[in-house]
Amino acid sequence: MAFIQVSVNADVGADIEIDRTGITDVVVVAGADATAGVGGVGASAGMEGRMSLNSGAGSVNGTGIFK
């Protein structure tokens, strides 16, 4: 009998950049990923986004099959 396994994660966080003058930037980070498998075969997919509150620059990166 084969078992199906499914996992989903979501994370939110922040990176704070500090120098001698104080806080120079705050970067908001959010991501989500999912993993599924049957027996010994599986796959994962996820996305992570980052955005600087100071400059407004952002990026999105994929993981697993979205890489």
PDB file of N, CA, C and O in Angstrom, chain B, residues numbered from 101:
ATOM      1  N   MET B 101       0.837  -1.176   0.000  1.00  0.00           N
ATOM      2  CA  MET B 101       0.000   0.000   0.000  1.00  0.00           C
ATOM      3  C   MET B 101       0.887   1.246   0.000  1.00  0.00           C
ATOM      4  O   MET B 101       1.799   1.358   0.820  1.00  0.00           O
ATOM      5  N   ALA B 102       0.627   2.173  -0.905  1.00  0.00           N
ATOM      6  CA  ALA B 102       1.401   3.413  -1.003  1.00  0.00           C
ATOM      7  C   ALA B 102       0.706   4.524  -0.225  1.00  0.00           C
ATOM      8  O   ALA B 102      -0.516   4.663  -0.261  1.00  0.00           O
ATOM      9  N   PHE B 103       1.504   5.299   0.467  1.00  0.00           N
ATOM     10  CA  PHE B 103       0.971   6.414   1.227  1.00  0.00           C
ATOM     11  C   PHE B 103       1.207   7.717   0.481  1.00  0.00           C
ATOM     12  O   PHE B 103       2.266   7.922  -0.113  1.00  0.00           O
ATOM     13  N   ILE B 104       0.235   8.576   0.516  1.00  0.00           N
ATOM     14  CA  ILE B 104       0.363   9.903  -0.079  1.00  0.00           C
ATOM     15  C   ILE B 104       0.727  10.873   1.040  1.00  0.00           C
ATOM     16  O   ILE B 104       0.069  10.908   2.080  1.00  0.00           O
ATOM     17  N   GLN B 105       1.774  11.657   0.820  1.00  0.00           N
ATOM     18  CA  GLN B 105       2.193  12.664   1.788  1.00  0.00           C
ATOM     19  C   GLN B 105       2.101  14.042   1.146  1.00  0.00           C
ATOM     20  O   GLN B 105       2.564  14.247   0.024  1.00  0.00           O
ATOM     21  N   VAL B 106       1.502  14.981   1.867  1.00  0.00           N
ATOM     22  CA  VAL B 106       1.364  16.349   1.387  1.00  0.00           C
ATOM     23  C   VAL B 106       1.767  17.285   2.513  1.00  0.00           C
ATOM     24  O   VAL B 106       1.377  17.086   3.663  1.00  0.00           O
ATOM     25  N   SER B 107       2.547  18.302   2.184  1.00  0.00           N
ATOM     26  CA  SER B 107       2.991  19.284   3.170  1.00  0.00           C
ATOM     27  C   SER B 107       2.916  20.685   2.569  1.00  0.00           C
ATOM     28  O   SER B 107       3.282  20.889   1.411  1.00  0.00           O
ATOM     29  N   VAL B 108       2.443  21.642   3.354  1.00  0.00           N
ATOM     30  CA  VAL B 108       2.362  23.036   2.901  1.00  0.00           C
ATOM     31  C   VAL B 108       2.931  23.919   4.007  1.00  0.00           C
ATOM     32  O   VAL B 108       2.603  23.744   5.181  1.00  0.00           O
ATOM     33  N   ASN B 109       3.786  24.870   3.629  1.00  0.00           N
ATOM     34  CA  ASN B 109       4.388  25.814   4.573  1.00  0.00           C
ATOM     35  C   ASN B 109       4.225  27.236   4.064  1.00  0.00           C
ATOM     36  O   ASN B 109       4.235  27.477   2.857  1.00  0.00           O
ATOM     37  N   ALA B 110       4.075  28.173   4.983  1.00  0.00           N
ATOM     38  CA  ALA B 110       4.069  29.597   4.648  1.00  0.00           C
ATOM     39  C   ALA B 110       4.859  30.323   5.725  1.00  0.00           C
ATOM     40  O   ALA B 110       4.689  30.058   6.915  1.00  0.00           O
ATOM     41  N   ASP B 111       5.722  31.237   5.306  1.00  0.00           N
ATOM     42  CA  ASP B 111       6.580  31.987   6.220  1.00  0.00           C
ATOM     43  C   ASP B 111       6.525  33.471   5.895  1.00  0.00           C
ATOM     44  O   ASP B 111       6.393  33.861   4.735  1.00  0.00           O
ATOM     45  N   VAL B 112       6.628  34.289   6.929  1.00  0.00           N
ATOM     46  CA  VAL B 112       6.730  35.734   6.769  1.00  0.00           C
ATOM     47  C   VAL B 112       7.803  36.216   7.728  1.00  0.00           C
ATOM     48  O   VAL B 112       7.881  35.750   8.865  1.00  0.00           O
ATOM     49  N   GLY B 113       8.629  37.146   7.274  1.00  0.00           N
ATOM     50  CA  GLY B 113       9.686  37.662   8.138  1.00  0.00           C
ATOM     51  C   GLY B 113      10.185  39.003   7.654  1.00  0.00           C
ATOM     52  O   GLY B 113       9.654  39.573   6.701  1.00  0.00           O
ATOM     53  N   ALA B 114      11.203  39.499   8.313  1.00  0.00           N
ATOM     54  CA  ALA B 114      11.792  40.787   7.940  1.00  0.00           C
ATOM     55  C   ALA B 114      13.291  40.749   8.198  1.00  0.00           C
ATOM     56  O   ALA B 114      13.747  40.135   9.163  1.00  0.00           O
ATOM     57  N   ASP B 115      14.053  41.406   7.334  1.00  0.00           N
ATOM     58  CA  ASP B 115      15.480  41.627   7.520  1.00  0.00           C
ATOM     59  C   ASP B 115      15.657  43.115   7.801  1.00  0.00           C
ATOM     60  O   ASP B 115      15.115  43.956   7.083  1.00  0.00           O
ATOM     61  N   ILE B 116      16.405  43.434   8.830  1.00  0.00           N
ATOM     62  CA  ILE B 116      16.640  44.834   9.186  1.00  0.00           C
ATOM     63  C   ILE B 116      18.126  45.122   8.997  1.00  0.00           C
ATOM     64  O   ILE B 116      18.975  44.444   9.575  1.00  0.00           O
ATOM     65  N   GLU B 117      18.435  46.133   8.183  1.00  0.00           N
ATOM     66  CA  GLU B 117      19.818  46.530   7.944  1.00  0.00           C
ATOM     67  C   GLU B 117      20.129  47.749   8.809  1.00  0.00           C
ATOM     68  O   GLU B 117      19.423  48.756   8.781  1.00  0.00           O
ATOM     69  N   ILE B 118      21.215  47.621   9.581  1.00  0.00           N
ATOM     70  CA  ILE B 118      21.604  48.682  10.510  1.00  0.00           C
ATOM     71  C   ILE B 118      23.069  49.028  10.281  1.00  0.00           C
ATOM     72  O   ILE B 118      23.903  48.137  10.119  1.00  0.00           O
ATOM     73  N   ASP B 119      23.384  50.326  10.268  1.00  0.00           N
ATOM     74  CA  ASP B 119      24.781  50.762  10.255  1.00  0.00           C
ATOM     75  C   ASP B 119      24.983  51.761  11.388  1.00  0.00           C
ATOM     76  O   ASP B 119      24.146  51.857  12.286  1.00  0.00           O
ATOM     77  N   ARG B 120      26.082  52.502  11.354  1.00  0.00           N
ATOM     78  CA  ARG B 120      26.381  53.444  12.443  1.00  0.00           C
ATOM     79  C   ARG B 120      25.357  54.560  12.576  1.00  0.00           C
ATOM     80  O   ARG B 120      25.235  55.155  13.646  1.00  0.00           O
ATOM     81  N   THR B 121      24.621  54.854  11.513  1.00  0.00           N
ATOM     82  CA  THR B 121      23.637  55.936  11.569  1.00  0.00           C
ATOM     83  C   THR B 121      22.264  55.453  12.020  1.00  0.00           C
ATOM     84  O   THR B 121      21.371  56.269  12.253  1.00  0.00           O
ATOM     85  N   GLY B 122      22.082  54.154  12.145  1.00  0.00           N
ATOM     86  CA  GLY B 122      20.800  53.594  12.573  1.00  0.00           C
ATOM     87  C   GLY B 122      20.259  52.619  11.542  1.00  0.00           C
ATOM     88  O   GLY B 122      21.021  52.011  10.791  1.00  0.00           O
ATOM     89  N   ILE B 123      18.950  52.474  11.511  1.00  0.00           N
ATOM     90  CA  ILE B 123      18.307  51.556  10.565  1.00  0.00           C
ATOM     91  C   ILE B 123      18.350  52.165   9.173  1.00  0.00           C
ATOM     92  O   ILE B 123      17.873  53.280   8.962  1.00  0.00           O
ATOM     93  N   THR B 124      18.923  51.429   8.221  1.00  0.00           N
ATOM     94  CA  THR B 124      19.035  51.926   6.852  1.00  0.00           C
ATOM     95  C   THR B 124      17.997  51.318   5.916  1.00  0.00           C
ATOM     96  O   THR B 124      17.651  51.922   4.901  1.00  0.00           O
ATOM     97  N   ASP B 125      17.498  50.132   6.246  1.00  0.00           N
ATOM     98  CA  ASP B 125      16.495  49.505   5.386  1.00  0.00           C
ATOM     99  C   ASP B 125      15.795  48.385   6.140  1.00  0.00           C
ATOM    100  O   ASP B 125      16.359  47.778   7.050  1.00  0.00           O
ATOM    101  N   VAL B 126      14.562  48.127   5.746  1.00  0.00           N
ATOM    102  CA  VAL B 126      13.794  46.997   6.240  1.00  0.00           C
ATOM    103  C   VAL B 126      13.301  46.241   5.012  1.00  0.00           C
ATOM    104  O   VAL B 126      12.673  46.824   4.129  1.00  0.00           O
ATOM    105  N   VAL B 127      13.583  44.954   4.960  1.00  0.00           N
ATOM    106  CA  VAL B 127      13.179  44.112   3.834  1.00  0.00           C
ATOM    107  C   VAL B 127      12.148  43.109   4.344  1.00  0.00           C
ATOM    108  O   VAL B 127      12.417  42.354   5.278  1.00  0.00           O
ATOM    109  N   VAL B 128      10.973  43.106   3.729  1.00  0.00           N
ATOM    110  CA  VAL B 128       9.919  42.163   4.085  1.00  0.00           C
ATOM    111  C   VAL B 128      10.079  40.919   3.218  1.00  0.00           C
ATOM    112  O   VAL B 128      10.242  41.018   2.002  1.00  0.00           O
ATOM    113  N   VAL B 129      10.032  39.755   3.848  1.00  0.00           N
ATOM    114  CA  VAL B 129      10.222  38.482   3.153  1.00  0.00           C
ATOM    115  C   VAL B 129       8.998  37.610   3.406  1.00  0.00           C
ATOM    116  O   VAL B 129       8.559  37.462   4.546  1.00  0.00           O
ATOM    117  N   ALA B 130       8.448  37.031   2.329  1.00  0.00           N
ATOM    118  CA  ALA B 130       7.314  36.119   2.462  1.00  0.00           C
ATOM    119  C   ALA B 130       7.516  34.957   1.496  1.00  0.00           C
ATOM    120  O   ALA B 130       8.024  35.136   0.390  1.00  0.00           O
ATOM    121  N   GLY B 131       7.120  33.784   1.920  1.00  0.00           N
ATOM    122  CA  GLY B 131       7.286  32.621   1.063  1.00  0.00           C
ATOM    123  C   GLY B 131       6.272  31.541   1.372  1.00  0.00           C
ATOM    124  O   GLY B 131       5.680  31.506   2.451  1.00  0.00           O
ATOM    125  N   ALA B 132       6.087  30.674   0.417  1.00  0.00           N
ATOM    126  CA  ALA B 132       5.203  29.529   0.578  1.00  0.00           C
ATOM    127  C   ALA B 132       5.741  28.385  -0.266  1.00  0.00           C
ATOM    128  O   ALA B 132       6.260  28.605  -1.360  1.00  0.00           O
ATOM    129  N   ASP B 133       5.618  27.159   0.243  1.00  0.00           N
ATOM    130  CA  ASP B 133       6.021  26.007  -0.549  1.00  0.00           C
ATOM    131  C   ASP B 133       5.131  24.818  -0.221  1.00  0.00           C
ATOM    132  O   ASP B 133       4.536  24.737   0.853  1.00  0.00           O
ATOM    133  N   ALA B 134       5.058  23.909  -1.167  1.00  0.00           N
ATOM    134  CA  ALA B 134       4.246  22.705  -1.027  1.00  0.00           C
ATOM    135  C   ALA B 134       5.055  21.514  -1.509  1.00  0.00           C
ATOM    136  O   ALA B 134       5.824  21.612  -2.465  1.00  0.00           O
ATOM    137  N   THR B 135       4.873  20.400  -0.838  1.00  0.00           N
ATOM    138  CA  THR B 135       5.551  19.156  -1.192  1.00  0.00           C
ATOM    139  C   THR B 135       4.515  18.036  -1.212  1.00  0.00           C
ATOM    140  O   THR B 135       3.648  17.956  -0.343  1.00  0.00           O
ATOM    141  N   ALA B 136       4.623  17.181  -2.213  1.00  0.00           N
ATOM    142  CA  ALA B 136       3.728  16.032  -2.308  1.00  0.00           C
ATOM    143  C   ALA B 136       4.529  14.828  -2.771  1.00  0.00           C
ATOM    144  O   ALA B 136       5.471  14.955  -3.554  1.00  0.00           O
ATOM    145  N   GLY B 137       4.143  13.659  -2.277  1.00  0.00           N
ATOM    146  CA  GLY B 137       4.839  12.456  -2.678  1.00  0.00           C
ATOM    147  C   GLY B 137       3.980  11.221  -2.503  1.00  0.00           C
ATOM    148  O   GLY B 137       3.068  11.180  -1.676  1.00  0.00           O
ATOM    149  N   VAL B 138       4.294  10.220  -3.302  1.00  0.00           N
ATOM    150  CA  VAL B 138       3.634   8.916  -3.205  1.00  0.00           C
ATOM    151  C   VAL B 138       4.751   7.887  -3.113  1.00  0.00           C
ATOM    152  O   VAL B 138       5.576   7.775  -4.020  1.00  0.00           O
ATOM    153  N   GLY B 139       4.775   7.140  -2.020  1.00  0.00           N
ATOM    154  CA  GLY B 139       5.863   6.181  -1.835  1.00  0.00           C
ATOM    155  C   GLY B 139       7.192   6.908  -1.733  1.00  0.00           C
ATOM    156  O   GLY B 139       7.354   7.783  -0.883  1.00  0.00           O
ATOM    157  N   GLY B 140       8.135   6.560  -2.580  1.00  0.00           N
ATOM    158  CA  GLY B 140       9.441   7.212  -2.557  1.00  0.00           C
ATOM    159  C   GLY B 140       9.615   8.289  -3.611  1.00  0.00           C
ATOM    160  O   GLY B 140      10.716   8.816  -3.772  1.00  0.00           O
ATOM    161  N   VAL B 141       8.556   8.630  -4.332  1.00  0.00           N
ATOM    162  CA  VAL B 141       8.641   9.626  -5.410  1.00  0.00           C
ATOM    163  C   VAL B 141       7.866  10.869  -4.981  1.00  0.00           C
ATOM    164  O   VAL B 141       6.734  10.774  -4.508  1.00  0.00           O
ATOM    165  N   GLY B 142       8.496  12.047  -5.154  1.00  0.00           N
ATOM    166  CA  GLY B 142       7.810  13.271  -4.753  1.00  0.00           C
ATOM    167  C   GLY B 142       8.311  14.476  -5.522  1.00  0.00           C
ATOM    168  O   GLY B 142       9.260  14.391  -6.300  1.00  0.00           O
ATOM    169  N   ALA B 143       7.658  15.590  -5.289  1.00  0.00           N
ATOM    170  CA  ALA B 143       8.036  16.847  -5.929  1.00  0.00           C
ATOM    171  C   ALA B 143       7.696  17.982  -4.974  1.00  0.00           C
ATOM    172  O   ALA B 143       6.837  17.844  -4.102  1.00  0.00           O
ATOM    173  N   SER B 144       8.386  19.109  -5.154  1.00  0.00           N
ATOM    174  CA  SER B 144       8.103  20.283  -4.347  1.00  0.00           C
ATOM    175  C   SER B 144       8.049  21.517  -5.240  1.00  0.00           C
ATOM    176  O   SER B 144       8.647  21.550  -6.315  1.00  0.00           O
ATOM    177  N   ALA B 145       7.332  22.517  -4.783  1.00  0.00           N
ATOM    178  CA  ALA B 145       7.220  23.784  -5.511  1.00  0.00           C
ATOM    179  C   ALA B 145       7.039  24.892  -4.490  1.00  0.00           C
ATOM    180  O   ALA B 145       6.353  24.712  -3.484  1.00  0.00           O
ATOM    181  N   GLY B 146       7.652  26.029  -4.747  1.00  0.00           N
ATOM    182  CA  GLY B 146       7.517  27.133  -3.808  1.00  0.00           C
ATOM    183  C   GLY B 146       7.916  28.451  -4.430  1.00  0.00           C
ATOM    184  O   GLY B 146       8.519  28.502  -5.502  1.00  0.00           O
ATOM    185  N   MET B 147       7.564  29.521  -3.729  1.00  0.00           N
ATOM    186  CA  MET B 147       7.902  30.879  -4.166  1.00  0.00           C
ATOM    187  C   MET B 147       8.333  31.672  -2.941  1.00  0.00           C
ATOM    188  O   MET B 147       7.821  31.468  -1.840  1.00  0.00           O
ATOM    189  N   GLU B 148       9.290  32.589  -3.150  1.00  0.00           N
ATOM    190  CA  GLU B 148       9.698  33.513  -2.102  1.00  0.00           C
ATOM    191  C   GLU B 148       9.766  34.905  -2.697  1.00  0.00           C
ATOM    192  O   GLU B 148      10.351  35.109  -3.761  1.00  0.00           O
ATOM    193  N   GLY B 149       9.173  35.852  -2.013  1.00  0.00           N
ATOM    194  CA  GLY B 149       9.213  37.241  -2.451  1.00  0.00           C
ATOM    195  C   GLY B 149       9.883  38.113  -1.404  1.00  0.00           C
ATOM    196  O   GLY B 149       9.707  37.899  -0.205  1.00  0.00           O
ATOM    197  N   ARG B 150      10.655  39.101  -1.856  1.00  0.00           N
ATOM    198  CA  ARG B 150      11.338  40.042  -0.975  1.00  0.00           C
ATOM    199  C   ARG B 150      11.070  41.448  -1.487  1.00  0.00           C
ATOM    200  O   ARG B 150      11.058  41.676  -2.697  1.00  0.00           O
ATOM    201  N   MET B 151      10.853  42.397  -0.574  1.00  0.00           N
ATOM    202  CA  MET B 151      10.654  43.780  -0.977  1.00  0.00           C
ATOM    203  C   MET B 151      11.280  44.708   0.046  1.00  0.00           C
ATOM    204  O   MET B 151      11.046  44.588   1.249  1.00  0.00           O
ATOM    205  N   SER B 152      12.085  45.643  -0.461  1.00  0.00           N
ATOM    206  CA  SER B 152      12.718  46.646   0.383  1.00  0.00           C
ATOM    207  C   SER B 152      11.739  47.786   0.630  1.00  0.00           C
ATOM    208  O   SER B 152      11.176  48.342  -0.313  1.00  0.00           O
ATOM    209  N   LEU B 153      11.536  48.131   1.891  1.00  0.00           N
ATOM    210  CA  LEU B 153      10.642  49.246   2.201  1.00  0.00           C
ATOM    211  C   LEU B 153      11.301  50.596   1.934  1.00  0.00           C
ATOM    212  O   LEU B 153      10.609  51.600   1.769  1.00  0.00           O
ATOM    213  N   ASN B 154      12.636  50.628   1.890  1.00  0.00           N
ATOM    214  CA  ASN B 154      13.359  51.867   1.624  1.00  0.00           C
ATOM    215  C   ASN B 154      13.387  52.198   0.139  1.00  0.00           C
ATOM    216  O   ASN B 154      12.986  53.292  -0.259  1.00  0.00           O
ATOM    217  N   SER B 155      13.854  51.271  -0.680  1.00  0.00           N
ATOM    218  CA  SER B 155      14.010  51.543  -2.119  1.00  0.00           C
ATOM    219  C   SER B 155      12.805  51.104  -2.943  1.00  0.00           C
ATOM    220  O   SER B 155      12.624  51.575  -4.066  1.00  0.00           O
ATOM    221  N   GLY B 156      11.989  50.220  -2.412  1.00  0.00           N
ATOM    222  CA  GLY B 156      10.849  49.702  -3.166  1.00  0.00           C
ATOM    223  C   GLY B 156      11.211  48.567  -4.104  1.00  0.00           C
ATOM    224  O   GLY B 156      10.340  48.019  -4.779  1.00  0.00           O
ATOM    225  N   ALA B 157      12.496  48.205  -4.157  1.00  0.00           N
ATOM    226  CA  ALA B 157      12.937  47.117  -5.039  1.00  0.00           C
ATOM    227  C   ALA B 157      12.432  45.792  -4.488  1.00  0.00           C
ATOM    228  O   ALA B 157      12.420  45.573  -3.277  1.00  0.00           O
ATOM    229  N   GLY B 158      12.018  44.914  -5.390  1.00  0.00           N
ATOM    230  CA  GLY B 158      11.514  43.620  -4.976  1.00  0.00           C
ATOM    231  C   GLY B 158      12.003  42.515  -5.879  1.00  0.00           C
ATOM    232  O   GLY B 158      12.492  42.768  -6.980  1.00  0.00           O
ATOM    233  N   SER B 159      11.871  41.294  -5.414  1.00  0.00           N
ATOM    234  CA  SER B 159      12.239  40.137  -6.226  1.00  0.00           C
ATOM    235  C   SER B 159      11.352  38.962  -5.846  1.00  0.00           C
ATOM    236  O   SER B 159      10.831  38.886  -4.733  1.00  0.00           O
ATOM    237  N   VAL B 160      11.191  38.047  -6.797  1.00  0.00           N
ATOM    238  CA  VAL B 160      10.446  36.814  -6.576  1.00  0.00           C
ATOM    239  C   VAL B 160      11.309  35.675  -7.097  1.00  0.00           C
ATOM    240  O   VAL B 160      11.809  35.735  -8.221  1.00  0.00           O
ATOM    241  N   ASN B 161      11.485  34.637  -6.286  1.00  0.00           N
ATOM    242  CA  ASN B 161      12.290  33.483  -6.669  1.00  0.00           C
ATOM    243  C   ASN B 161      11.476  32.219  -6.460  1.00  0.00           C
ATOM    244  O   ASN B 161      10.704  32.108  -5.508  1.00  0.00           O
ATOM    245  N   GLY B 162      11.662  31.272  -7.364  1.00  0.00           N
ATOM    246  CA  GLY B 162      10.981  30.001  -7.253  1.00  0.00           C
ATOM    247  C   GLY B 162      11.886  28.938  -6.686  1.00  0.00           C
ATOM    248  O   GLY B 162      13.110  29.038  -6.781  1.00  0.00           O
ATOM    249  N   THR B 163      11.287  27.909  -6.088  1.00  0.00           N
ATOM    250  CA  THR B 163      12.022  26.760  -5.592  1.00  0.00           C
ATOM    251  C   THR B 163      11.364  25.489  -6.110  1.00  0.00           C
ATOM    252  O   THR B 163      10.224  25.512  -6.574  1.00  0.00           O
ATOM    253  N   GLY B 164      12.078  24.403  -6.027  1.00  0.00           N
ATOM    254  CA  GLY B 164      11.539  23.120  -6.500  1.00  0.00           C
ATOM    255  C   GLY B 164      11.271  23.176  -7.998  1.00  0.00           C
ATOM    256  O   GLY B 164      12.149  23.570  -8.767  1.00  0.00           O
ATOM    257  N   ILE B 165      10.071  22.788  -8.422  1.00  0.00           N
ATOM    258  CA  ILE B 165       9.776  22.763  -9.856  1.00  0.00           C
ATOM    259  C   ILE B 165       9.629  24.164 -10.443  1.00  0.00           C
ATOM    260  O   ILE B 165       9.610  24.313 -11.665  1.00  0.00           O
ATOM    261  N   PHE B 166       9.526  25.193  -9.602  1.00  0.00           N
ATOM    262  CA  PHE B 166       9.460  26.576 -10.093  1.00  0.00           C
ATOM    263  C   PHE B 166      10.832  27.211 -10.240  1.00  0.00           C
ATOM    264  O   PHE B 166      10.927  28.390 -10.582  1.00  0.00           O
ATOM    265  N   LYS B 167      11.899  26.455  -9.989  1.00  0.00           N
ATOM    266  CA  LYS B 167      13.264  26.980 -10.061  1.00  0.00           C
ATOM    267  C   LYS B 167      13.655  27.279 -11.481  1.00  0.00           C
ATOM    268  O   LYS B 167      14.773  27.729 -11.732  1.00  0.00           O
TER     269      LYS B 167
END
